[in-house]
Amino acid sequence: MIWHLWDEESGHVSLEFMRWVPEDQGKLQSDGNDSYNFREIPQRKTDMKPVSDQDRDDIWLSNPSLSKRGAYSIRPSDIRNFLLGGRCTWNLAFSNNQIVRRDILGDLTKCALEGGIYALTGPGGEGKTTALMQLCAHLVQKRVPVFYYRGYGAVKQPEDIPKNSVFVLDNPPDTLAFKRFLYNMIDEGLTLILGARENEWNLLKQSLNISGRDIQEIRMEKLTEKEAGNFAECIYKNLYCSKGTQEIKEIFQTNSYGFLYAAMLMAVNNTDSLEEIAHQIIGNLSQRSSEGLRLLARIVLSEHYGVKFVRIQFKQVCRRLNITAKDGSKALSREAFLNGEV
C-alpha cells in the first residue's frame, strides 16, 4: 500500500510505503518512504547516479526476497480471500495446487526463456497480475534470475544484472523514467515482460510515444473449458456456494472476462446475471449517496465518450459530499487521473 501526499503549489509528492505482515495478524507495517517533484524535468541518463543495493531492494524484488515471501504457509483464509476478489499473494503464487494456474503460464515461461520484450494485455480482473506472479515463482524455482517491480519508485535498471535475467513489471507507470528503462531493455537485448490493461497500455503508448515495433503483445485469453472447470472445483471446495460445480463452471465459461469481478460475484451471490448485481450496487449507492452515484456516472461517461474528467467537476462533487478534494482524489485518483490532466 502506498500513501501519496502531494502539494499542488510546490509539486512535491511524499510517498509512504506500507506492507502487510501475515505473522502479525495482517497489520500494516511501515516499509520505507520516498518523495519526488512531478514538475521537475527528469535527469538525463548520463546524470543518473548508480543504483545501490538498497535502491535495488526498494525498487525490485529478486529471487531471495521472492522465495522468502513464498515460504509463508498458506491458510484457508488466504485462498478464500483470493477467490473473493483479493490479490494473489506470493505464497499462493509459489504453491502448485492451491489456486488455478492459467494455461498462458506455459507461453509466458517460453517467452521469458527465449528473451525479448513482451506486453501481456487484457481486460481488468482477467488474471494478468496473478499470471505474472506465478511466472516469477515458476522461474525462481527453475533458478532463473528474476526482477519483479514492486510498484513504486522510479523505474531504473539495476547494476550487475545476472546473465539471462528476466524483468517482470506489472502496471507500468506513465513516466519518462519508464520510457527510458524500456528502451534501455530493448537496446541491451534484455528480457522484459509487462502486464497492463489493454486500454491503459494503449493510452500509455500514445502518451509516451512508444513504438510497438520491438514489443510483442500477448493477449490474456478468456478461460478455457479446462480452466473454468478447475476454478469451479476450487470455489466449490473453498467457498460456501449453493450452486454445484457444473453451474459454477458454466458461469465462468460465459462470464470469464474480468472473472474475479464478474464470474466470482455471480457464483458467490447466487445470481444469474451481472445486471442483478449491478442493480443491487446502484440501488445501495443511490440510497446512501445520490451525489456519489452522480460522481460514478460522470466517471463512466467520461471513459465511454473518451472525454476528460475535468478537475472542476471533481471539486464540485466533493464539495456537495462534504469531503475535501484531497480525500476524494485519494479514493478515486486512478479513475479520475486516467481521464484528466495530471
DOLUMTOR-704987 format. One record per residue (C-alpha): residue in one letter; chain; x, y, z. Coordinates in nm, 4 decimals, padded with zeros to 6 digits, always signed. Each point is the difference from the previous one (the first is absolute). Last residue first. Layout:
DOLUMTOR-704987
+-----+-------+----------+----------+----------+
| res | chain |       c1 |       c2 |       c3 |
+-----+-------+----------+----------+----------+
|   A |     A |        X |        Y |        Z |
...
+-----+-------+----------+----------+----------+
end
This chain:
DOLUMTOR-704987
+-----+-------+----------+----------+----------+
| res | chain |       c1 |       c2 |       c3 |
+-----+-------+----------+----------+----------+
|   V |     A | -00.2145 | +01.5197 | -01.4008 |
|   E |     A | -00.2722 | +00.0968 | -00.2495 |
|   G |     A | -00.3088 | -00.2113 | -00.0156 |
|   N |     A | -00.1292 | -00.3395 | -00.1081 |
|   L |     A | +00.2632 | -00.2256 | +00.1580 |
|   F |     A | +00.0173 | +00.2582 | +00.2785 |
|   A |     A | -00.3568 | -00.0509 | +00.1125 |
|   E |     A | -00.0059 | -00.3781 | -00.0221 |
|   R |     A | +00.3251 | -00.0576 | +00.1906 |
|   S |     A | -00.0409 | +00.2912 | +00.2402 |
|   L |     A | -00.3448 | -00.1035 | +00.1227 |
|   A |     A | +00.0441 | -00.0533 | +00.3747 |
|   K |     A | +00.3103 | +00.2130 | +00.0404 |
|   S |     A | -00.1542 | +00.2678 | -00.2235 |
|   G |     A | -00.3014 | +00.0199 | +00.2270 |
|   D |     A | +00.2098 | +00.0407 | +00.3116 |
|   K |     A | +00.1947 | +00.2857 | -00.1619 |
|   A |     A | -00.3155 | +00.1532 | -00.1488 |
|   T |     A | -00.1298 | +00.0261 | +00.3550 |
|   I |     A | -00.3248 | -00.1683 | +00.0939 |
|   N |     A | -00.3433 | +00.1544 | +00.0495 |
|   L |     A | -00.1626 | -00.2100 | -00.2741 |
|   R |     A | -00.1112 | +00.3229 | -00.1709 |
|   R |     A | +00.3550 | +00.1347 | +00.0185 |
|   C |     A | +00.1399 | -00.3254 | -00.1397 |
|   V |     A | -00.2430 | +00.0285 | -00.2926 |
|   Q |     A | +00.1132 | +00.3527 | -00.0796 |
|   K |     A | +00.3684 | -00.0892 | +00.0356 |
|   F |     A | -00.0271 | -00.2862 | -00.2475 |
|   Q |     A | -00.1887 | +00.2055 | -00.2557 |
|   I |     A | +00.2614 | +00.2762 | +00.0243 |
|   R |     A | +00.2808 | -00.2511 | -00.0562 |
|   V |     A | -00.1212 | -00.1067 | -00.3422 |
|   F |     A | -00.0775 | -00.3616 | -00.0827 |
|   K |     A | +00.1362 | +00.0102 | -00.3520 |
|   V |     A | -00.1973 | -00.1421 | -00.2888 |
|   G |     A | +00.0237 | -00.3501 | -00.1482 |
|   Y |     A | -00.3765 | -00.0442 | -00.0376 |
|   H |     A | -00.0239 | -00.3135 | +00.2132 |
|   E |     A | +00.2790 | +00.0995 | +00.2397 |
|   S |     A | -00.1523 | +00.3392 | +00.0754 |
|   L |     A | -00.3463 | -00.1586 | +00.0233 |
|   V |     A | +00.1238 | -00.2480 | +00.2609 |
|   I |     A | +00.1720 | +00.2753 | +00.2027 |
|   R |     A | -00.3076 | +00.2229 | -00.0120 |
|   A |     A | -00.2266 | -00.2883 | +00.1048 |
|   L |     A | +00.2204 | -00.0839 | +00.2975 |
|   L |     A | -00.0152 | +00.3624 | +00.1162 |
|   R |     A | -00.3781 | +00.0000 | -00.0459 |
|   L |     A | -00.0250 | -00.3154 | +00.2125 |
|   G |     A | +00.2094 | +00.1634 | +00.2711 |
|   E |     A | -00.2364 | +00.2979 | -00.0113 |
|   S |     A | -00.2983 | -00.2335 | +00.0545 |
|   S |     A | +00.1707 | -00.1321 | +00.3105 |
|   R |     A | -00.1240 | -00.2831 | +00.2215 |
|   Q |     A | -00.3227 | -00.0855 | -00.1792 |
|   S |     A | +00.1512 | +00.0439 | -00.3462 |
|   L |     A | +00.3050 | -00.2057 | +00.0922 |
|   N |     A | -00.2141 | -00.2877 | +00.1239 |
|   G |     A | -00.2146 | +00.0078 | -00.3157 |
|   I |     A | +00.3049 | +00.0263 | -00.2271 |
|   I |     A | +00.1611 | -00.3013 | +00.1682 |
|   Q |     A | -00.3198 | -00.2076 | -00.0073 |
|   H |     A | -00.0689 | +00.0920 | -00.3637 |
|   A |     A | +00.3571 | -00.0931 | -00.0952 |
|   I |     A | -00.0352 | -00.3375 | +00.1748 |
|   E |     A | -00.3220 | -00.0793 | -00.1877 |
|   E |     A | +00.1521 | +00.1225 | -00.3273 |
|   L |     A | +00.2944 | -00.2339 | +00.0485 |
|   S |     A | -00.2362 | -00.2899 | -00.0552 |
|   D |     A | -00.1223 | -00.3231 | +00.1552 |
|   T |     A | +00.0592 | +00.0794 | +00.3645 |
|   N |     A | +00.1328 | -00.2304 | +00.2714 |
|   N |     A | +00.1954 | +00.2809 | +00.1647 |
|   V |     A | +00.3185 | -00.2101 | +00.0129 |
|   A |     A | -00.0207 | -00.1354 | -00.3552 |
|   M |     A | -00.1159 | +00.3279 | -00.1568 |
|   L |     A | +00.2645 | +00.2060 | +00.1741 |
|   M |     A | +00.2676 | -00.2522 | -00.0977 |
|   A |     A | -00.1079 | +00.0047 | -00.3657 |
|   A |     A | +00.0142 | +00.3778 | -00.0232 |
|   Y |     A | +00.2564 | +00.1771 | +00.2114 |
|   L |     A | +00.2455 | -00.2851 | +00.0443 |
|   F |     A | -00.0729 | -00.1197 | -00.3544 |
|   G |     A | +00.0746 | +00.3284 | -00.1746 |
|   Y |     A | -00.1040 | -00.1618 | -00.3262 |
|   S |     A | -00.0910 | -00.3599 | +00.0891 |
|   N |     A | -00.3747 | +00.0608 | -00.0002 |
|   T |     A | -00.1379 | -00.2799 | -00.2242 |
|   Q |     A | +00.2573 | -00.2683 | +00.0805 |
|   F |     A | +00.0310 | +00.1116 | +00.3616 |
|   I |     A | -00.3741 | -00.0211 | +00.0593 |
|   E |     A | -00.0123 | -00.3419 | -00.1690 |
|   K |     A | +00.2676 | -00.1287 | +00.2386 |
|   I |     A | -00.1992 | +00.1293 | +00.2971 |
|   E |     A | -00.3052 | -00.1938 | -00.1167 |
|   Q |     A | +00.2079 | -00.3150 | -00.0518 |
|   T |     A | +00.1656 | +00.0362 | +00.3418 |
|   G |     A | -00.3329 | +00.0251 | +00.1807 |
|   K |     A | -00.1682 | +00.3227 | +00.1100 |
|   S |     A | -00.0941 | +00.0694 | +00.3618 |
|   C |     A | +00.3475 | +00.1353 | +00.0586 |
|   Y |     A | +00.2086 | +00.0042 | +00.3166 |
|   L |     A | +00.3603 | +00.0474 | -00.1013 |
|   N |     A | +00.3160 | -00.2144 | +00.0003 |
|   K |     A | -00.0909 | -00.3273 | -00.1736 |
|   Y |     A | -00.2723 | +00.1355 | -00.2282 |
|   I |     A | +00.2260 | +00.2898 | -00.0973 |
|   C |     A | +00.2972 | -00.2225 | -00.0855 |
|   E |     A | -00.2199 | -00.2466 | -00.1903 |
|   A |     A | -00.1570 | +00.2812 | -00.2025 |
|   F |     A | +00.3404 | +00.1543 | -00.0674 |
|   N |     A | +00.1311 | -00.3313 | -00.1342 |
|   G |     A | -00.3063 | -00.0433 | -00.2218 |
|   A |     A | +00.0374 | +00.3515 | -00.1414 |
|   E |     A | +00.3684 | -00.0693 | -00.0678 |
|   K |     A | -00.0849 | -00.3189 | -00.1920 |
|   E |     A | -00.2712 | +00.1738 | -00.2024 |
|   T |     A | +00.2440 | +00.2772 | -00.0871 |
|   L |     A | -00.0166 | +00.3337 | +00.1743 |
|   K |     A | +00.0142 | +00.3044 | -00.2231 |
|   E |     A | +00.3333 | +00.0895 | -00.1540 |
|   M |     A | +00.2538 | +00.2378 | +00.1483 |
|   R |     A | +00.1425 | +00.1659 | -00.3090 |
|   I |     A | +00.3713 | -00.0200 | -00.0735 |
|   E |     A | +00.1560 | +00.3083 | -00.1585 |
|   Q |     A | +00.3498 | -00.0166 | -00.1490 |
|   I |     A | +00.1982 | +00.3179 | +00.0569 |
|   D |     A | +00.2765 | +00.1038 | -00.2406 |
|   R |     A | -00.2236 | +00.1724 | -00.2555 |
|   G |     A | -00.2540 | +00.1200 | +00.2550 |
|   S |     A | +00.1424 | +00.3509 | -00.0031 |
|   I |     A | -00.0455 | +00.1984 | +00.3182 |
|   N |     A | -00.1188 | +00.3593 | -00.0349 |
|   L |     A | -00.0173 | +00.0458 | +00.3797 |
|   S |     A | -00.3705 | +00.0944 | +00.0075 |
|   Q |     A | -00.0953 | -00.2194 | -00.2981 |
|   K |     A | +00.1733 | -00.3071 | +00.1366 |
|   L |     A | -00.1514 | +00.0708 | +00.3428 |
|   L |     A | -00.3508 | +00.0367 | -00.1428 |
|   N |     A | +00.0311 | -00.3319 | -00.1857 |
|   W |     A | +00.1316 | -00.1693 | +00.3149 |
|   E |     A | -00.2879 | +00.1471 | +00.2027 |
|   N |     A | -00.2578 | -00.1331 | -00.2481 |
|   E |     A | +00.1491 | -00.3506 | +00.0014 |
|   R |     A | +00.0396 | -00.0194 | +00.3746 |
|   A |     A | +00.3654 | -00.0479 | +00.0773 |
|   G |     A | +00.2681 | -00.2649 | +00.0592 |
|   L |     A | +00.3559 | +00.0343 | -00.1203 |
|   I |     A | +00.2595 | -00.2700 | -00.0694 |
|   L |     A | +00.3601 | +00.1137 | -00.0474 |
|   T |     A | +00.3026 | -00.1902 | -00.1271 |
|   L |     A | +00.3200 | +00.1868 | -00.0803 |
|   G |     A | +00.1389 | +00.0728 | -00.3471 |
|   E |     A | +00.1947 | +00.3065 | +00.1106 |
|   D |     A | -00.1836 | +00.2412 | -00.2298 |
|   I |     A | -00.3441 | -00.1440 | +00.0839 |
|   M |     A | +00.0523 | +00.0065 | +00.3764 |
|   N |     A | +00.1457 | +00.3506 | -00.0227 |
|   Y |     A | -00.3082 | +00.0965 | -00.2028 |
|   L |     A | -00.2290 | -00.1182 | +00.2788 |
|   F |     A | +00.2005 | +00.1684 | +00.2768 |
|   R |     A | -00.0014 | +00.3310 | -00.1856 |
|   K |     A | -00.3785 | -00.0275 | -00.0476 |
|   F |     A | -00.0453 | -00.0936 | +00.3665 |
|   A |     A | +00.1947 | +00.3057 | +00.1122 |
|   L |     A | -00.2089 | +00.2130 | -00.2388 |
|   T |     A | -00.3035 | -00.0946 | +00.2060 |
|   D |     A | -00.3378 | -00.1704 | -00.0549 |
|   P |     A | +00.0674 | -00.2791 | +00.2479 |
|   P |     A | +00.0074 | -00.3651 | -00.1098 |
|   N |     A | -00.2861 | -00.2079 | +00.1489 |
|   D |     A | +00.1942 | -00.3212 | +00.0723 |
|   L |     A | +00.3717 | -00.0115 | -00.0780 |
|   V |     A | +00.1889 | -00.3285 | -00.0306 |
|   F |     A | +00.3715 | +00.0089 | -00.0830 |
|   V |     A | +00.1654 | -00.3293 | -00.0984 |
|   S |     A | +00.3728 | -00.0546 | +00.0491 |
|   N |     A | +00.1882 | -00.2180 | -00.2512 |
|   K |     A | +00.3404 | +00.1050 | +00.1399 |
|   P |     A | -00.0029 | +00.1695 | +00.3379 |
|   I |     A | -00.0537 | +00.3787 | +00.0073 |
|   D |     A | +00.2916 | +00.1809 | +00.1612 |
|   E |     A | -00.1776 | +00.3350 | +00.0313 |
|   P |     A | -00.3741 | +00.0511 | +00.0345 |
|   Q |     A | -00.2077 | +00.1529 | -00.2818 |
|   K |     A | -00.2270 | +00.2831 | +00.0959 |
|   V |     A | -00.3717 | +00.0402 | +00.0611 |
|   A |     A | -00.0413 | +00.2963 | +00.2334 |
|   G |     A | -00.1531 | -00.1198 | +00.3255 |
|   Y |     A | -00.3139 | -00.2036 | +00.0519 |
|   G |     A | -00.1627 | -00.3164 | -00.1324 |
|   R |     A | +00.2292 | -00.2660 | +00.1412 |
|   Y |     A | +00.1524 | -00.0767 | -00.3399 |
|   Y |     A | +00.0940 | -00.3687 | -00.0185 |
|   F |     A | +00.3609 | -00.0882 | -00.0885 |
|   V |     A | +00.0609 | -00.3693 | -00.0746 |
|   P |     A | +00.3210 | -00.2040 | -00.0350 |
|   V |     A | -00.0986 | -00.3513 | -00.1281 |
|   R |     A | +00.0474 | -00.2687 | +00.2662 |
|   K |     A | -00.2833 | -00.2161 | -00.1428 |
|   Q |     A | -00.1888 | +00.0543 | +00.3270 |
|   V |     A | +00.0577 | +00.3722 | -00.0486 |
|   L |     A | -00.1426 | -00.0271 | -00.3528 |
|   H |     A | -00.3221 | -00.1668 | +00.1198 |
|   A |     A | -00.0439 | +00.2508 | +00.2839 |
|   C |     A | +00.0495 | +00.2889 | -00.2404 |
|   L |     A | -00.2491 | -00.1490 | -00.2464 |
|   Q |     A | -00.2497 | -00.0509 | +00.2830 |
|   M |     A | +00.0306 | +00.3693 | +00.0816 |
|   L |     A | -00.0500 | +00.0892 | -00.3675 |
|   A |     A | -00.3076 | -00.2269 | -00.0242 |
|   T |     A | -00.1481 | +00.1516 | +00.3159 |
|   T |     A | +00.0515 | +00.3509 | -00.1337 |
|   K |     A | -00.1576 | -00.0883 | -00.3353 |
|   G |     A | -00.3014 | -00.1769 | +00.1509 |
|   E |     A | -00.2954 | +00.1283 | -00.2058 |
|   G |     A | -00.0885 | +00.2610 | +00.2615 |
|   G |     A | +00.0428 | +00.2921 | -00.2367 |
|   P |     A | -00.0152 | -00.0784 | -00.3696 |
|   G |     A | +00.3030 | -00.1288 | -00.1887 |
|   T |     A | +00.3670 | +00.0611 | -00.0632 |
|   L |     A | +00.3281 | -00.1862 | +00.0541 |
|   A |     A | +00.2694 | +00.2174 | -00.1579 |
|   Y |     A | +00.3191 | -00.1745 | -00.1141 |
|   I |     A | +00.3610 | +00.1071 | -00.0560 |
|   G |     A | +00.2515 | -00.2671 | -00.0990 |
|   G |     A | +00.1471 | -00.3188 | +00.1393 |
|   E |     A | -00.0448 | -00.3701 | -00.0822 |
|   L |     A | -00.0260 | -00.0992 | +00.3683 |
|   A |     A | -00.2532 | +00.2705 | +00.0838 |
|   C |     A | -00.2036 | -00.0685 | -00.3147 |
|   K |     A | -00.0193 | -00.3725 | +00.0796 |
|   T |     A | -00.1028 | +00.0752 | +00.3576 |
|   L |     A | -00.2708 | +00.2368 | -00.1236 |
|   D |     A | -00.1364 | -00.2639 | -00.2386 |
|   G |     A | -00.0135 | -00.2623 | +00.2762 |
|   L |     A | -00.1640 | +00.2434 | +00.2424 |
|   I |     A | -00.2698 | +00.0659 | -00.2610 |
|   D |     A | -00.1780 | -00.3162 | +00.1141 |
|   R |     A | -00.0995 | +00.1748 | +00.3215 |
|   R |     A | +00.1003 | -00.1577 | +00.3296 |
|   V |     A | -00.2923 | -00.0532 | +00.2333 |
|   I |     A | +00.0569 | +00.0518 | +00.3710 |
|   Q |     A | +00.1321 | -00.2338 | +00.2720 |
|   N |     A | +00.1684 | -00.2561 | -00.2279 |
|   N |     A | +00.3530 | +00.1140 | -00.0797 |
|   S |     A | +00.0577 | +00.2572 | +00.2717 |
|   F |     A | +00.2479 | +00.2791 | -00.0796 |
|   A |     A | -00.2727 | +00.2423 | -00.1111 |
|   L |     A | -00.2016 | -00.0756 | +00.3133 |
|   N |     A | +00.2997 | +00.0831 | +00.2217 |
|   W |     A | +00.0541 | +00.3127 | -00.2076 |
|   T |     A | -00.3486 | +00.1336 | +00.0558 |
|   C |     A | -00.2650 | +00.0276 | -00.2728 |
|   R |     A | -00.2147 | +00.3057 | +00.0427 |
|   G |     A | -00.3480 | -00.0233 | +00.1450 |
|   G |     A | -00.3125 | -00.0666 | -00.2078 |
|   L |     A | -00.1900 | -00.2513 | +00.2113 |
|   L |     A | +00.2159 | -00.2851 | -00.1291 |
|   F |     A | +00.3129 | +00.1687 | +00.1349 |
|   N |     A | -00.1557 | +00.0597 | +00.3420 |
|   R |     A | -00.1144 | -00.3625 | +00.0174 |
|   I |     A | +00.3458 | -00.1313 | -00.0877 |
|   D |     A | +00.1774 | +00.2126 | +00.2595 |
|   S |     A | -00.2728 | -00.0798 | +00.2576 |
|   P |     A | +00.0743 | -00.3724 | -00.0383 |
|   R |     A | +00.3569 | +00.0715 | +00.1137 |
|   I |     A | +00.3098 | -00.0364 | -00.2151 |
|   S |     A | +00.3354 | -00.0273 | +00.1774 |
|   Y |     A | +00.2480 | +00.2780 | -00.0720 |
|   A |     A | +00.2916 | -00.1163 | -00.2185 |
|   G |     A | -00.1109 | +00.1981 | -00.3044 |
|   R |     A | +00.1025 | +00.3296 | +00.1561 |
|   K |     A | +00.3484 | -00.1378 | +00.0711 |
|   S |     A | +00.0303 | -00.1353 | -00.3521 |
|   L |     A | -00.0890 | +00.3405 | -00.1437 |
|   S |     A | +00.2532 | +00.1714 | +00.2271 |
|   P |     A | +00.2803 | -00.2362 | -00.1040 |
|   N |     A | -00.0949 | +00.0010 | -00.3728 |
|   S |     A | -00.0366 | +00.3761 | -00.0544 |
|   L |     A | -00.2614 | +00.2574 | +00.1003 |
|   W |     A | +00.0754 | +00.3317 | -00.1647 |
|   I |     A | -00.0241 | +00.3692 | +00.0878 |
|   D |     A | +00.0880 | +00.0191 | +00.3696 |
|   D |     A | +00.2391 | -00.2952 | -00.0138 |
|   R |     A | +00.1788 | +00.1588 | -00.2968 |
|   D |     A | +00.0332 | +00.3270 | +00.1874 |
|   Q |     A | +00.1594 | -00.1833 | +00.2926 |
|   D |     A | +00.2423 | -00.1764 | -00.2345 |
|   S |     A | +00.0942 | +00.3385 | -00.1446 |
|   V |     A | -00.1145 | +00.1289 | -00.3390 |
|   P |     A | +00.2672 | +00.2131 | -00.1625 |
|   K |     A | -00.0827 | +00.3717 | -00.0179 |
|   M |     A | -00.1734 | +00.1420 | -00.3047 |
|   D |     A | +00.1631 | +00.2924 | -00.1759 |
|   T |     A | +00.0932 | -00.1908 | -00.3155 |
|   K |     A | -00.3567 | -00.1322 | -00.0276 |
|   R |     A | -00.1372 | +00.3502 | -00.0111 |
|   Q |     A | -00.1887 | +00.1124 | +00.3045 |
|   P |     A | -00.3775 | +00.0372 | -00.0103 |
|   I |     A | -00.1299 | +00.3612 | -00.0097 |
|   E |     A | -00.1565 | +00.0774 | +00.3361 |
|   R |     A | -00.3729 | +00.0768 | +00.0140 |
|   F |     A | -00.1000 | -00.3330 | +00.1567 |
|   N |     A | +00.2355 | +00.0561 | +00.2922 |
|   Y |     A | +00.1063 | -00.3176 | +00.1773 |
|   S |     A | -00.0184 | -00.1724 | +00.3364 |
|   D |     A | +00.0858 | -00.3276 | +00.1704 |
|   N |     A | -00.0997 | -00.2090 | +00.2997 |
|   G |     A | +00.0733 | -00.3309 | +00.1672 |
|   D |     A | -00.1971 | -00.3188 | +00.0669 |
|   S |     A | -00.2098 | +00.0992 | +00.3039 |
|   Q |     A | -00.2146 | -00.2853 | +00.1274 |
|   L |     A | -00.3679 | -00.0679 | -00.0675 |
|   K |     A | -00.1498 | -00.2722 | +00.2173 |
|   G |     A | -00.0849 | -00.3422 | -00.1405 |
|   Q |     A | -00.0200 | -00.1740 | +00.3350 |
|   D |     A | +00.3739 | +00.0537 | +00.0539 |
|   E |     A | +00.1312 | -00.3087 | -00.1808 |
|   P |     A | -00.1749 | +00.1068 | -00.3232 |
|   V |     A | +00.1873 | +00.3337 | -00.0133 |
|   W |     A | -00.1728 | +00.2316 | -00.2479 |
|   R |     A | +00.2037 | +00.2846 | -00.1474 |
|   M |     A | +00.0081 | +00.3784 | +00.0194 |
|   F |     A | +00.1925 | +00.2476 | -00.2162 |
|   E |     A | -00.0218 | +00.3753 | +00.0658 |
|   L |     A | +00.0434 | +00.2203 | -00.3048 |
|   S |     A | +00.0328 | +00.3785 | +00.0169 |
|   V |     A | -00.0733 | +00.2063 | -00.3119 |
|   H |     A | +00.1313 | +00.3558 | -00.0488 |
|   G |     A | -00.1515 | +00.2003 | -00.2864 |
|   S |     A | +00.0396 | +00.3220 | +00.1963 |
|   E |     A | -00.3539 | +00.1312 | -00.0544 |
|   E |     A | -00.1863 | -00.3305 | -00.0414 |
|   D |     A | +00.1533 | -00.1506 | +00.3142 |
|   W |     A | -00.0095 | -00.3782 | +00.0024 |
|   L |     A | -00.0551 | -00.2800 | +00.2466 |
|   H |     A | -00.0024 | -00.3474 | -00.1559 |
|   W |     A | -00.0455 | -00.2934 | +00.2370 |
|   I |     A | +00.1233 | -00.3303 | -00.1453 |
|   M |     A | -00.1321 | -00.3416 | +00.0907 |
+-----+-------+----------+----------+----------+
end
